[in-house]
Amino acid sequence: MPELSVVIVAADNEQRAVLQVLVDGTSVARAVYTHASFPIASNDSLVRRIQTTKADVVLVDIPADNVILALRAIELLHQELPSMALFAIGSISQPQVIVGAMRAGAREFIERPTTTTDLLEAFVRLTAAQRKVNREGTSGKVFMVVNAKGGSGATTVAVNLALALQSAHGNTALVDLAPLGHTQLHMNLKPLFNVTDAIRNLHRLDSSLLESFMTRHNDGLQLLAGPNVPVAVEPSTAEFARLFDMLMGQFRYVVVDASTRIDPTTRLVCSLSQTVLMVVNADVASLWSAARVQQYLGESGGGREKVNLVLNRFRKIPGFSESDAEAAAGVKLLWKIPNQYFAVSTAIDRGVPVMAQNHTEIARSFTGLAARLTENDLEVKRKAWSLFKTV
């Protein structure tokens, strides 16, 4: 992830100093200028000074005792410096202030007191949006798969979805972020390295070194395996942000098996993802958990609408409909995977994914899921059109 340059505008001296420490602490941004007063007119020297910094982001702190002046400053900076992203910082207990800041031109509203994680997630959302504009959304897409409840089948979905994407489009990576990685078992692989090794070498990581930490499946899918023993110290969200920036630059599709991991890293990857697939079963505990997981992921901002249900081990149950599942979880249903538990469990035990059995109903289901997720990609549309083009 490229380093962002940040300007801080805060009237309170202590808050200004705290924000500078927090920005620098994200490891993906650096405070290049700070100021203690708000601009009041377009010819204000502060506007020109900020313009010369060529900053990516301007943080504007909204003090409780001077809300109107801060909101006017945001509106002015938005008009005079349209290329810079404006982040407002204030109390979320005042909805009218949040609305006013967003109407004035703020791209993000971050709660005060602020944390390094809050800022990091906002910076990641900004760079992800910029990447989407620059690449026209045709590459570097992330699909995260997460369990609503342990044992729902996220790893099975992630592995077979990644294989389906690799078969259809190539250049696909599978990243195992589970606390204890199982994707390698599903594919009968024995990785020499895992995601922890990649993060330990971030200071020298390039595309060649990243690939050397990955394990290639016989169909070409690249796996960045999860740890085979629980790690003593988890990598920071900033480190994961830099790792995923490289993965998204190198691979067309990145499938992430988050399994049952629900923490700031999962929320970070949610911010980067095109779609989040929450795997559920048709039982009360699973659907109850889905609603809570979606709520947590949505707290980072911009995550709630990305979450879709994948109903695993689906079978028709009298009195239970798809709309019942959506209502219980509060999440839209995207896909159903048929209940073929024996075939799946046997595939896992043998390390032969069901996608290798492409004549089966469940393999066709994963192929269909991959097609659904990529149906709006420009390159996919061009490829489909060329199949019918006359020469």
C-alpha positions as CSV (number, residue, x, y, z in Angstrom):
1,M,0.0,0.0,0.0
2,P,1.6,3.3,-1.0
3,E,2.2,5.8,1.8
4,L,-0.4,8.6,2.0
5,S,0.5,12.1,2.9
6,V,-1.9,13.7,5.5
7,V,-2.6,17.3,6.6
8,I,-4.1,17.7,10.1
9,V,-6.3,20.7,10.9
10,A,-7.2,20.8,14.6
11,A,-7.7,23.8,16.9
12,D,-6.9,21.8,20.1
13,N,-3.1,21.5,20.5
14,E,-3.3,18.1,22.3
15,Q,-5.7,16.6,19.8
16,R,-3.5,17.8,16.9
17,A,-0.5,16.1,18.5
18,V,-2.5,12.9,19.2
19,L,-3.7,12.7,15.6
20,Q,-0.2,13.1,14.3
21,V,1.0,10.2,16.4
22,L,-2.0,8.1,15.3
23,V,-1.5,8.9,11.6
24,D,2.2,8.0,11.7
25,G,1.4,4.9,13.7
26,T,-0.7,3.4,10.9
27,S,2.6,2.8,8.9
28,V,0.7,3.6,5.7
29,A,0.4,7.3,6.1
30,R,2.5,10.2,7.3
31,A,1.5,13.6,8.6
32,V,3.2,16.2,6.4
33,Y,1.6,19.4,7.9
34,T,-0.5,20.4,10.9
35,H,-2.4,23.6,11.5
36,A,-4.2,25.1,14.5
37,S,-6.9,27.2,12.9
38,F,-9.7,26.7,10.3
39,P,-9.6,28.5,6.9
40,I,-12.4,31.0,6.5
41,A,-12.1,32.1,2.9
42,S,-10.8,30.9,-0.4
43,N,-7.9,33.3,-0.3
44,D,-6.9,32.1,3.1
45,S,-3.2,31.4,3.3
46,L,-3.9,28.0,4.8
47,V,-5.7,26.8,1.7
48,R,-2.6,27.7,-0.4
49,R,-0.3,26.1,2.1
50,I,-2.3,22.8,2.1
51,Q,-2.4,22.9,-1.7
52,T,1.4,23.1,-1.9
53,T,1.8,19.9,0.3
54,K,0.0,17.9,-2.5
55,A,-1.5,15.8,0.3
56,D,-3.7,12.8,-0.2
57,V,-5.9,13.4,2.9
58,V,-6.9,16.3,5.0
59,L,-8.1,15.4,8.6
60,V,-10.4,18.1,10.0
61,D,-11.1,17.8,13.7
62,I,-14.6,19.1,14.7
63,P,-14.5,20.5,18.2
64,A,-17.8,20.4,20.2
65,D,-17.6,24.1,21.0
66,N,-17.0,25.2,17.4
67,V,-18.9,22.9,15.1
68,I,-20.1,25.5,12.6
69,L,-16.7,26.9,11.8
70,A,-15.3,23.4,11.3
71,L,-18.1,22.4,9.0
72,R,-17.6,25.6,7.0
73,A,-13.9,24.8,6.8
74,I,-14.7,21.3,5.4
75,E,-17.0,22.8,2.8
76,L,-14.4,25.4,1.8
77,L,-11.6,22.9,1.5
78,H,-13.8,20.6,-0.6
79,Q,-14.5,23.4,-3.0
80,E,-10.9,24.6,-3.3
81,L,-9.0,21.3,-3.1
82,P,-11.3,18.7,-4.8
83,S,-8.5,16.2,-5.4
84,M,-7.8,15.8,-1.7
85,A,-9.9,13.4,0.4
86,L,-11.4,15.1,3.5
87,F,-11.8,13.1,6.7
88,A,-13.9,14.6,9.5
89,I,-13.2,13.6,13.1
90,G,-15.9,14.2,15.8
91,S,-18.4,12.8,18.2
92,I,-20.8,10.2,16.8
93,S,-23.3,11.1,19.5
94,Q,-24.3,14.1,17.3
95,P,-26.0,12.8,14.2
96,Q,-26.6,16.2,12.8
97,V,-22.9,16.9,12.9
98,I,-22.1,13.7,11.0
99,V,-24.7,14.6,8.3
100,G,-23.4,18.1,8.1
101,A,-19.8,17.0,7.6
102,M,-20.8,14.5,4.9
103,R,-22.9,17.1,3.1
104,A,-20.0,19.6,3.3
105,G,-17.8,17.2,1.4
106,A,-16.2,14.8,4.0
107,R,-15.5,11.4,2.6
108,E,-15.2,9.8,6.0
109,F,-16.5,10.6,9.5
110,I,-14.2,9.0,12.2
111,E,-15.2,8.8,15.8
112,R,-13.5,10.8,18.4
113,P,-11.5,9.7,20.4
114,T,-9.8,8.1,17.4
115,T,-7.6,5.0,17.3
116,T,-4.9,4.0,14.9
117,T,-7.2,1.1,13.6
118,D,-10.0,3.6,12.8
119,L,-7.6,5.7,10.7
120,L,-6.0,2.7,9.1
121,E,-9.3,1.3,8.0
122,A,-10.3,4.7,6.5
123,F,-7.0,4.9,4.6
124,V,-7.4,1.4,3.3
125,R,-11.0,2.2,2.0
126,L,-9.6,5.3,0.3
127,T,-6.8,3.5,-1.5
128,A,-9.1,0.6,-2.4
129,A,-11.5,3.1,-4.0
130,Q,-8.7,4.8,-5.9
131,R,-7.4,1.5,-7.1
132,K,-10.9,0.6,-8.4
133,V,-11.1,3.8,-10.4
134,N,-7.6,3.5,-11.8
135,R,-8.1,-0.1,-12.9
136,E,-11.7,0.3,-13.9
137,G,-12.5,-2.6,-11.6
138,T,-11.1,-5.2,-13.9
139,S,-8.3,-6.7,-11.7
140,G,-7.2,-7.2,-8.1
141,K,-10.6,-8.2,-6.7
142,V,-10.8,-9.7,-3.3
143,F,-13.6,-12.2,-2.3
144,M,-13.5,-12.9,1.4
145,V,-15.2,-16.1,2.8
146,V,-16.2,-16.2,6.5
147,N,-18.1,-18.5,8.7
148,A,-21.2,-17.2,10.4
149,K,-20.5,-20.0,13.0
150,G,-17.7,-22.5,13.3
151,G,-18.1,-25.6,11.1
152,S,-20.4,-23.9,8.5
153,G,-18.0,-24.7,5.7
154,A,-16.1,-21.5,4.9
155,T,-12.8,-23.3,4.0
156,T,-14.6,-25.7,1.6
157,V,-16.3,-22.8,-0.1
158,A,-13.1,-20.7,-0.3
159,V,-11.0,-23.6,-1.7
160,N,-13.4,-24.6,-4.4
161,L,-14.4,-21.0,-5.3
162,A,-10.7,-20.2,-5.8
163,L,-10.2,-23.3,-7.9
164,A,-13.3,-22.4,-10.0
165,L,-12.0,-18.9,-10.6
166,Q,-8.5,-20.3,-11.5
167,S,-10.1,-22.7,-14.0
168,A,-12.2,-20.0,-15.6
169,H,-9.9,-17.0,-15.5
170,G,-6.4,-18.0,-14.2
171,N,-4.2,-15.7,-12.1
172,T,-6.0,-16.5,-8.8
173,A,-4.6,-16.6,-5.3
174,L,-6.1,-18.2,-2.2
175,V,-5.0,-16.7,1.1
176,D,-5.6,-18.5,4.4
177,L,-6.2,-16.1,7.3
178,A,-7.6,-18.7,9.7
179,P,-5.9,-18.8,13.1
180,L,-4.9,-22.4,12.1
181,G,-4.8,-23.0,8.4
182,H,-6.7,-25.9,6.8
183,T,-6.8,-25.0,3.1
184,Q,-3.6,-26.9,2.5
185,L,-5.3,-30.1,3.8
186,H,-8.2,-29.7,1.4
187,M,-5.7,-29.6,-1.5
188,N,-3.2,-32.1,-0.2
189,L,-0.4,-29.5,-0.2
190,K,2.6,-29.2,2.1
191,P,3.6,-25.6,2.1
192,L,7.1,-24.7,3.1
193,F,6.0,-21.1,4.0
194,N,2.9,-19.4,5.1
195,V,1.3,-15.9,5.5
196,T,3.4,-15.2,8.6
197,D,6.6,-15.7,6.7
198,A,5.4,-13.2,4.0
199,I,4.6,-10.6,6.6
200,R,7.9,-11.0,8.4
201,N,9.6,-10.1,5.1
202,L,7.4,-7.2,4.2
203,H,10.4,-4.9,4.3
204,R,11.9,-6.7,1.2
205,L,8.8,-8.2,-0.3
206,D,8.4,-8.0,-4.1
207,S,6.4,-10.0,-6.5
208,S,9.1,-12.7,-6.9
209,L,9.6,-13.1,-3.2
210,L,5.8,-13.2,-2.6
211,E,5.4,-16.0,-5.1
212,S,8.2,-17.9,-3.4
213,F,6.2,-17.9,-0.2
214,M,3.2,-19.4,-2.0
215,T,2.5,-23.0,-2.9
216,R,1.2,-23.9,-6.4
217,H,-1.7,-26.4,-6.8
218,N,-1.5,-28.6,-9.8
219,D,-4.1,-26.5,-11.7
220,G,-2.1,-23.3,-11.2
221,L,-3.9,-21.9,-8.2
222,Q,-1.4,-20.1,-5.8
223,L,-1.9,-20.7,-2.1
224,L,-0.6,-18.4,0.7
225,A,-1.1,-20.9,3.5
226,G,-2.2,-20.2,7.0
227,P,-0.1,-21.0,10.0
228,N,0.2,-24.7,11.0
229,V,0.5,-23.7,14.7
230,P,-1.1,-20.7,16.4
231,V,1.1,-17.6,16.2
232,A,2.3,-16.0,19.5
233,V,2.0,-12.5,18.2
234,E,-0.5,-11.6,15.5
235,P,0.7,-9.3,12.7
236,S,-0.8,-5.8,12.8
237,T,-3.6,-4.6,10.5
238,A,-1.1,-2.2,8.9
239,E,1.1,-5.2,7.9
240,F,-1.9,-7.0,6.5
241,A,-2.8,-3.9,4.5
242,R,0.6,-3.8,2.9
243,L,0.5,-7.5,2.1
244,F,-2.9,-7.3,0.5
245,D,-1.9,-4.2,-1.5
246,M,0.8,-6.4,-3.1
247,L,-1.5,-9.4,-3.6
248,M,-4.1,-7.2,-5.3
249,G,-1.5,-5.8,-7.6
250,Q,-0.2,-9.2,-8.6
251,F,-3.4,-11.4,-8.9
252,R,-6.6,-10.9,-10.8
253,Y,-8.7,-12.6,-8.1
254,V,-7.8,-13.1,-4.4
255,V,-10.0,-15.4,-2.4
256,V,-9.5,-15.2,1.3
257,D,-10.5,-17.9,3.8
258,A,-11.2,-16.0,7.0
259,S,-12.9,-19.1,8.5
260,T,-14.0,-18.2,12.0
261,R,-11.7,-15.3,12.4
262,I,-13.6,-12.2,13.5
263,D,-11.2,-9.3,14.5
264,P,-9.9,-6.0,13.1
265,T,-8.0,-7.9,10.4
266,T,-11.2,-9.5,9.1
267,R,-12.8,-6.1,9.1
268,L,-9.8,-4.6,7.2
269,V,-10.1,-7.3,4.5
270,C,-13.8,-6.7,4.3
271,S,-13.0,-3.1,3.5
272,L,-10.8,-4.3,0.6
273,S,-13.2,-6.9,-0.7
274,Q,-15.5,-6.7,-3.7
275,T,-17.8,-9.2,-2.0
276,V,-17.9,-10.9,1.4
277,L,-19.4,-14.4,1.4
278,M,-20.8,-15.4,4.8
279,V,-21.3,-19.1,4.9
280,V,-24.3,-20.3,6.9
281,N,-26.3,-23.4,7.5
282,A,-30.1,-23.5,7.8
283,D,-30.2,-23.6,11.6
284,V,-31.0,-21.0,14.2
285,A,-27.6,-20.7,15.7
286,S,-25.9,-20.1,12.3
287,L,-28.4,-17.5,11.2
288,W,-28.4,-15.8,14.6
289,S,-24.6,-15.6,14.4
290,A,-24.7,-14.3,10.8
291,A,-26.6,-11.2,11.9
292,R,-24.0,-10.4,14.6
293,V,-21.0,-11.0,12.2
294,Q,-22.6,-8.7,9.6
295,Q,-23.1,-6.0,12.3
296,Y,-19.4,-6.2,13.3
297,L,-18.1,-6.1,9.7
298,G,-20.4,-3.1,9.0
299,E,-19.0,-1.1,11.9
300,S,-15.9,-0.3,9.8
301,G,-18.0,1.6,7.3
302,G,-18.9,0.5,3.8
303,G,-18.8,-3.2,4.8
304,R,-22.5,-4.0,5.4
305,E,-23.6,-3.9,1.8
306,K,-20.8,-6.2,0.7
307,V,-21.9,-9.1,2.8
308,N,-23.9,-11.8,1.1
309,L,-25.2,-15.2,2.4
310,V,-24.0,-18.5,1.0
311,L,-26.4,-21.2,2.2
312,N,-24.2,-24.3,2.5
313,R,-25.5,-27.9,2.7
314,F,-28.8,-26.7,1.3
315,R,-31.8,-28.9,1.2
316,K,-35.4,-28.1,1.1
317,I,-37.0,-28.0,4.6
318,P,-40.7,-27.8,4.9
319,G,-41.8,-24.4,6.3
320,F,-38.3,-22.9,5.7
321,S,-37.7,-20.6,2.7
322,E,-34.9,-18.5,1.4
323,S,-36.6,-15.4,2.5
324,D,-36.7,-16.8,6.1
325,A,-32.9,-17.2,6.0
326,E,-32.5,-13.6,4.8
327,A,-34.9,-12.2,7.4
328,A,-33.2,-14.1,10.2
329,A,-29.7,-13.1,9.2
330,G,-30.5,-9.6,7.9
331,V,-28.3,-10.4,4.9
332,K,-29.2,-11.0,1.3
333,L,-28.9,-14.5,0.0
334,L,-26.5,-14.8,-3.0
335,W,-26.0,-18.6,-3.5
336,K,-27.0,-22.0,-2.4
337,I,-24.6,-25.0,-2.3
338,P,-26.3,-28.4,-2.3
339,N,-26.1,-30.8,0.6
340,Q,-23.6,-33.5,-0.4
341,Y,-21.9,-33.9,3.0
342,F,-20.5,-37.4,2.2
343,A,-18.9,-36.3,-1.0
344,V,-17.4,-33.2,0.6
345,S,-16.1,-34.9,3.7
346,T,-14.5,-37.6,1.5
347,A,-12.9,-35.0,-0.7
348,I,-11.4,-33.3,2.3
349,D,-10.1,-36.5,3.8
350,R,-8.4,-37.4,0.5
351,G,-7.2,-33.8,-0.2
352,V,-9.0,-33.9,-3.6
353,P,-11.4,-30.8,-3.8
354,V,-14.8,-31.4,-5.2
355,M,-13.9,-29.0,-8.1
356,A,-11.7,-31.8,-9.3
357,Q,-14.9,-33.8,-9.8
358,N,-16.4,-31.4,-12.3
359,H,-19.2,-33.7,-13.3
360,T,-20.9,-33.5,-9.9
361,E,-23.7,-31.2,-8.9
362,I,-21.7,-29.5,-6.2
363,A,-18.8,-28.8,-8.5
364,R,-21.2,-27.2,-10.9
365,S,-22.5,-25.1,-8.1
366,F,-19.0,-23.7,-7.3
367,T,-18.5,-23.0,-11.0
368,G,-21.8,-21.1,-11.0
369,L,-20.8,-19.1,-7.9
370,A,-17.6,-18.0,-9.6
371,A,-19.5,-17.0,-12.7
372,R,-22.0,-15.0,-10.6
373,L,-19.2,-13.1,-8.8
374,T,-17.4,-12.2,-12.0
375,E,-20.4,-11.6,-14.3
376,N,-19.9,-7.8,-14.3
377,D,-16.1,-7.8,-14.9
378,L,-15.3,-6.1,-18.2
379,E,-12.8,-8.8,-19.3
380,V,-15.4,-11.5,-18.7
381,K,-18.0,-9.6,-20.7
382,R,-15.5,-9.1,-23.6
383,K,-14.6,-12.8,-23.5
384,A,-18.3,-13.9,-23.5
385,W,-19.0,-11.5,-26.4
386,S,-16.1,-12.8,-28.5
387,L,-17.5,-16.4,-28.3
388,F,-20.3,-15.3,-30.6
389,K,-18.4,-12.9,-32.8
390,T,-18.3,-13.8,-36.5
391,V,-15.0,-13.5,-38.4
